[in-house]
């Protein structure tokens, strides 16, 4: 039944599905870095709300400068 519709006569290539040519992403790199850093930065109040899952994981501290370099590397990779 689904295959009989005309929309499925010419299926998209996987690369076109993942990266459609008509999709434009306008992210400011500084905002992306800030958003990610805020998401994963601990604040003093975060320790009060820790879950059992977090207690079981070994979290290795990462320097802010190392995290920023890693994010810049990831951004360069995504732009390729």
C-alpha positions in Angstrom: 0.0 0.0 0.0 2.8 2.5 0.9 4.9 1.4 -2.1 2.0 2.2 -4.4 2.2 5.9 -3.7 4.2 8.0 -6.1 6.3 9.6 -3.4 8.1 6.2 -3.0 8.8 5.7 -6.7 12.1 7.6 -6.4 13.5 7.0 -2.9 16.2 9.4 -1.6 19.8 8.4 -1.4 20.9 8.0 2.2 23.3 11.0 1.8 20.4 13.1 0.6 18.2 12.0 3.5 20.9 12.7 6.1 22.1 16.0 4.5 19.2 17.5 2.5 20.4 20.1 0.0 17.5 22.5 0.9 18.2 22.4 4.7 20.2 25.4 5.9 21.6 25.3 9.4 22.6 28.7 10.7 24.3 28.0 14.1 26.7 30.5 15.5 29.8 28.5 16.6 30.1 30.6 19.8 26.5 29.8 20.8 27.1 26.1 20.1 30.2 26.1 22.3 28.5 28.0 25.1 25.4 25.7 24.9 27.5 22.5 25.1 29.7 23.9 27.9 26.7 25.0 30.0 25.1 21.6 29.5 28.1 19.7 30.8 29.6 22.1 33.4 29.0 21.3 37.0 27.7 23.9 39.3 27.6 23.7 43.1 23.9 22.9 43.0 24.3 20.0 40.6 25.8 17.8 43.3 22.5 17.9 45.3 20.6 16.4 42.4 22.9 13.5 41.5 21.3 10.3 40.4 22.3 6.7 41.0 23.6 6.5 37.4 26.0 9.3 37.9 27.3 7.7 41.1 28.1 4.5 39.3 30.0 6.2 36.4 33.7 7.2 36.7 33.8 10.8 35.6 37.3 12.0 34.6 37.8 15.7 35.0 38.5 17.6 31.8 40.1 21.0 31.6 38.0 23.8 30.1 40.7 24.5 27.5 40.9 20.8 26.5 37.1 20.7 26.1 37.1 23.8 24.0 39.8 22.4 21.7 37.8 19.2 21.4 34.7 21.2 20.4 36.6 23.2 17.8 38.0 19.9 16.4 34.4 18.5 16.2 33.2 21.6 14.5 35.9 21.4 11.9 35.1 17.8 11.3 31.3 18.5 10.9 32.1 21.3 8.4 34.0 18.9 6.1 
